[in-house]
Amino acid sequence: MASRLLALLLVVLSGCATLVPMQGLTECNKVNLFECVDEPEVVQLPTYQELLHLPPAESMPVVAVYAFTDQTGQRARRDGIADFSSAVTQGADTMLIDALKAAGGGTWFRVVERAGIDHLTRERQIVRQTRDAYNDDAELAPLLFAGIILEGGIIGYDSNIETGGNGARYLGVGFSQAYRRDIVTTSLRAVSTSTGEILLNVQTSKTILSVADGGDVFKFIDMDTRLVEIESGMTENESVTRAVRYSIEAAVLELIKQGDERGYWKITTGEKDEINH
């Protein structure tokens, strides 16, 4: 019973998502009787759901993404420490490709590989050499070229756009709440391969919220000779990576609507209403 009470207390104090049961412990982890476990999840944000449920395109344009980089130059915020870690993710190009492939369940864009083009061409060379060595006359299909290049990046990360809080104390019992608002901005443009003209250009932004709640008790008891002091608090920070993903997926949605308005692809009337909704 005492061990179960101790386990419950550890879970409450540590905020563990799941506690590994004591049964089935192996020799290698009996030293650490309690372990925080958080199950993996498939992240499907609301913007991702909107992309996924788009109607199929009448004709799928072939697009290429060479790079979609962090252009903010911002570093992670750590008080009193020179931190060289970037404030935003360096994998925005991967998020953009995922958003393009998710649009309409994979029925909107034909995305060709360009970030790893060196690996692709090297592997195709190996295929040719192997076929020549074994007198295999099968032809290797030519690479698909893109009619549109998608470029841009994360162009802004503004922190402490808005800060504030509230607090109160009465008879040694107090409570406080503080918040901070940041904004991340991305830009996405579509460039014609044949002419070099910028066909479409959109910019989207996403707010990042951080909230800190805290409470404390500061009282003297037993004829004012003994001090009781209790503090408790929690800080919740919205994920910057998820905010970037929100912004990129919103940019792809806007690019699809803008492309229809300017005649680069066709969406029927019923499909437009569904996208606008």
C-alpha positions as CSV (number, residue, x, y, z in Angstrom):
1,M,0.0,0.0,0.0
2,A,2.8,2.4,0.9
3,S,4.5,1.8,-2.5
4,R,1.2,2.5,-4.3
5,L,0.7,5.8,-2.4
6,L,4.3,6.7,-3.2
7,A,3.8,6.0,-6.9
8,L,0.7,8.1,-7.0
9,L,2.5,11.0,-5.3
10,L,5.3,10.8,-7.8
11,V,2.9,10.9,-10.7
12,V,1.1,13.9,-9.3
13,L,4.4,15.8,-8.6
14,S,6.2,14.9,-11.8
15,G,3.2,15.2,-14.2
16,C,4.0,11.9,-15.9
17,A,1.5,11.0,-18.7
18,T,1.6,7.3,-17.9
19,L,3.3,5.3,-15.2
20,V,4.9,2.0,-16.1
21,P,3.5,-0.8,-13.7
22,M,5.8,-2.6,-11.4
23,Q,4.8,-6.0,-12.8
24,G,7.0,-7.2,-15.6
25,L,10.1,-5.1,-14.7
26,T,13.3,-6.5,-16.1
27,E,16.6,-6.6,-14.3
28,C,17.9,-3.6,-16.3
29,N,15.1,-1.2,-15.1
30,K,14.4,-2.4,-11.6
31,V,16.6,0.4,-10.3
32,N,14.2,3.0,-11.7
33,L,10.9,1.7,-10.5
34,F,8.9,4.6,-12.0
35,E,9.2,5.8,-15.5
36,C,7.3,8.5,-17.5
37,V,5.8,7.2,-20.7
38,D,4.1,9.3,-23.4
39,E,2.7,7.3,-26.3
40,P,3.5,8.5,-29.8
41,E,0.7,10.2,-31.8
42,V,-0.1,11.1,-35.4
43,V,-0.4,14.8,-35.6
44,Q,-3.4,15.9,-37.6
45,L,-4.0,19.6,-37.1
46,P,-7.3,21.3,-38.2
47,T,-5.5,22.8,-41.3
48,Y,-4.3,19.3,-42.2
49,Q,-7.8,18.0,-42.0
50,E,-9.0,20.8,-44.4
51,L,-6.2,19.9,-46.8
52,L,-7.0,16.2,-46.6
53,H,-10.7,16.6,-47.4
54,L,-10.2,18.8,-50.4
55,P,-11.9,17.5,-53.6
56,P,-9.6,16.1,-56.2
57,A,-8.0,18.5,-58.7
58,E,-9.1,18.3,-62.3
59,S,-5.5,18.1,-63.4
60,M,-2.6,17.7,-61.0
61,P,0.3,20.2,-61.6
62,V,3.8,18.9,-61.2
63,V,5.6,21.0,-58.5
64,A,9.1,21.0,-57.1
65,V,10.4,22.2,-53.7
66,Y,14.1,22.9,-53.6
67,A,14.2,24.6,-50.3
68,F,11.9,26.2,-47.7
69,T,14.3,27.6,-45.2
70,D,14.4,29.5,-41.9
71,Q,15.0,33.1,-42.9
72,T,14.3,34.6,-39.5
73,G,17.8,34.5,-38.0
74,Q,16.2,34.1,-34.6
75,R,17.8,32.0,-31.9
76,A,16.2,30.1,-29.0
77,R,15.5,32.3,-26.0
78,R,17.3,31.2,-22.8
79,D,18.0,33.8,-20.2
80,G,21.7,34.2,-19.2
81,I,22.9,31.7,-21.8
82,A,24.4,32.2,-25.3
83,D,22.2,29.7,-27.1
84,F,23.0,29.0,-30.8
85,S,19.9,26.8,-31.3
86,S,17.4,28.1,-33.8
87,A,14.1,29.5,-32.6
88,V,12.1,27.6,-35.3
89,T,12.4,24.3,-37.0
90,Q,14.9,23.7,-39.8
91,G,12.6,21.1,-41.4
92,A,10.0,23.4,-42.9
93,D,10.6,22.0,-46.4
94,T,9.6,18.6,-45.2
95,M,6.4,20.1,-43.7
96,L,5.6,21.8,-47.0
97,I,6.0,18.6,-49.0
98,D,3.8,16.8,-46.5
99,A,1.1,19.5,-46.9
100,L,1.3,19.3,-50.7
101,K,0.9,15.5,-50.7
102,A,-1.9,15.7,-48.2
103,A,-4.0,18.1,-50.3
104,G,-7.0,16.2,-51.5
105,G,-5.6,12.9,-50.2
106,G,-2.7,13.1,-52.6
107,T,-4.9,14.1,-55.6
108,W,-3.8,17.8,-56.0
109,F,-0.1,18.0,-56.6
110,R,2.5,15.8,-58.1
111,V,5.6,16.6,-56.1
112,V,9.0,15.7,-57.5
113,E,12.1,15.1,-55.5
114,R,14.6,18.0,-55.5
115,A,16.0,18.3,-52.0
116,G,17.7,14.9,-52.5
117,I,18.3,15.2,-56.2
118,D,22.0,14.2,-55.9
119,H,21.1,10.9,-54.2
120,L,18.4,10.3,-56.8
121,T,20.7,10.8,-59.8
122,R,23.5,8.7,-58.1
123,E,21.0,5.9,-57.6
124,R,19.8,6.1,-61.2
125,Q,23.4,5.9,-62.3
126,I,23.8,2.7,-60.3
127,V,20.7,1.2,-61.9
128,R,22.1,2.0,-65.4
129,Q,25.5,0.5,-64.6
130,T,23.9,-2.7,-63.2
131,R,21.7,-3.1,-66.2
132,D,24.6,-2.7,-68.5
133,A,26.7,-5.2,-66.6
134,Y,23.9,-7.8,-67.0
135,N,22.9,-6.9,-70.5
136,D,19.5,-5.7,-69.4
137,D,17.9,-3.6,-72.2
138,A,15.1,-2.3,-70.0
139,E,15.0,1.5,-70.3
140,L,15.1,3.8,-67.3
141,A,12.2,6.2,-67.3
142,P,13.2,9.8,-67.6
143,L,12.9,12.1,-64.6
144,L,9.7,14.1,-64.3
145,F,10.2,17.8,-64.6
146,A,8.2,20.4,-62.7
147,G,6.2,23.1,-64.3
148,I,6.0,25.1,-61.1
149,I,8.7,25.6,-58.4
150,L,7.5,26.4,-54.9
151,E,9.8,28.7,-52.9
152,G,9.7,30.8,-49.8
153,G,10.4,30.1,-46.1
154,I,9.8,31.1,-42.6
155,I,10.3,34.9,-42.8
156,G,9.4,36.1,-39.3
157,Y,9.5,35.0,-35.7
158,D,8.5,37.9,-33.4
159,S,8.6,37.2,-29.7
160,N,7.0,39.1,-26.9
161,I,4.4,40.8,-29.2
162,E,2.2,41.0,-26.1
163,T,2.9,40.2,-22.5
164,G,0.8,40.6,-19.4
165,G,-0.7,38.9,-16.4
166,N,-2.9,39.2,-13.3
167,G,-2.3,38.4,-9.6
168,A,-3.9,38.7,-6.2
169,R,-3.0,38.0,-2.6
170,Y,-5.0,38.0,0.6
171,L,-3.9,36.9,4.1
172,G,-0.8,35.2,2.8
173,V,-2.6,33.3,0.0
174,G,-1.8,34.4,-3.5
175,F,-2.5,33.5,-7.1
176,S,-0.9,34.8,-10.3
177,Q,-1.2,34.3,-14.1
178,A,1.1,35.5,-16.8
179,Y,1.0,35.2,-20.6
180,R,3.1,35.9,-23.7
181,R,2.2,36.0,-27.3
182,D,4.6,35.3,-30.2
183,I,4.0,35.3,-34.0
184,V,5.6,33.1,-36.7
185,T,5.1,34.2,-40.4
186,T,5.7,32.1,-43.5
187,S,5.8,33.1,-47.2
188,L,5.0,30.7,-50.1
189,R,5.3,31.6,-53.8
190,A,4.8,29.6,-57.0
191,V,7.2,30.3,-59.9
192,S,6.8,29.3,-63.5
193,T,9.6,27.0,-64.7
194,S,9.2,28.1,-68.4
195,T,9.2,31.9,-67.9
196,G,10.5,32.5,-64.3
197,E,7.4,34.6,-63.6
198,I,6.1,34.5,-60.0
199,L,2.5,33.3,-60.5
200,L,1.2,33.2,-56.9
201,N,2.4,34.5,-53.6
202,V,0.8,34.1,-50.2
203,Q,1.9,35.0,-46.6
204,T,0.4,33.4,-43.5
205,S,1.0,33.9,-39.8
206,K,0.2,31.9,-36.6
207,T,0.1,33.1,-33.0
208,I,2.1,31.2,-30.4
209,L,0.8,31.5,-26.9
210,S,2.5,30.8,-23.5
211,V,0.7,30.9,-20.2
212,A,2.0,30.5,-16.7
213,D,-0.2,29.9,-13.7
214,G,1.1,29.9,-10.1
215,G,-0.2,30.0,-6.6
216,D,1.5,30.2,-3.2
217,V,0.7,30.3,0.6
218,F,2.9,32.2,3.0
219,K,1.6,32.0,6.6
220,F,2.9,31.9,10.2
221,I,1.2,29.4,12.5
222,D,1.6,28.2,16.1
223,M,1.7,31.7,17.8
224,D,3.4,33.1,14.7
225,T,6.6,31.1,15.4
226,R,6.4,28.5,12.6
227,L,6.3,29.4,8.9
228,V,4.4,27.5,6.3
229,E,5.2,28.2,2.7
230,I,3.7,26.4,-0.3
231,E,4.3,27.1,-4.0
232,S,2.7,25.5,-7.0
233,G,2.7,26.5,-10.7
234,M,2.5,25.3,-14.2
235,T,3.7,26.8,-17.5
236,E,2.1,25.8,-20.9
237,N,3.9,26.8,-24.1
238,E,2.3,26.3,-27.5
239,S,4.6,24.3,-29.8
240,V,6.5,26.5,-32.2
241,T,6.9,23.5,-34.6
242,R,3.2,22.9,-34.7
243,A,2.6,26.7,-35.2
244,V,5.0,26.6,-38.2
245,R,3.1,23.6,-39.6
246,Y,-0.2,25.4,-39.1
247,S,1.1,28.4,-41.0
248,I,2.5,26.2,-43.9
249,E,-0.7,24.2,-44.3
250,A,-2.7,27.4,-44.3
251,A,-0.4,28.8,-47.0
252,V,-1.0,25.8,-49.2
253,L,-4.8,26.1,-48.8
254,E,-4.6,29.8,-49.7
255,L,-2.3,29.0,-52.7
256,I,-4.9,26.6,-54.0
257,K,-7.7,29.2,-53.7
258,Q,-5.6,31.9,-55.2
259,G,-4.6,29.7,-58.1
260,D,-8.2,29.0,-58.9
261,E,-9.1,32.8,-58.8
262,R,-6.3,33.5,-61.3
263,G,-7.0,30.6,-63.6
264,Y,-4.0,28.4,-63.0
265,W,-6.2,25.4,-62.1
266,K,-9.9,24.8,-62.1
267,I,-12.2,24.2,-59.1
268,T,-16.0,23.7,-59.7
269,T,-18.5,25.9,-58.0
270,G,-19.4,23.2,-55.4
271,E,-15.8,22.5,-54.7
272,K,-15.1,26.3,-54.1
273,D,-17.9,26.5,-51.5
274,E,-16.5,23.5,-49.7
275,I,-13.0,25.0,-49.6
276,N,-14.2,28.4,-48.5
277,H,-16.2,26.7,-45.8
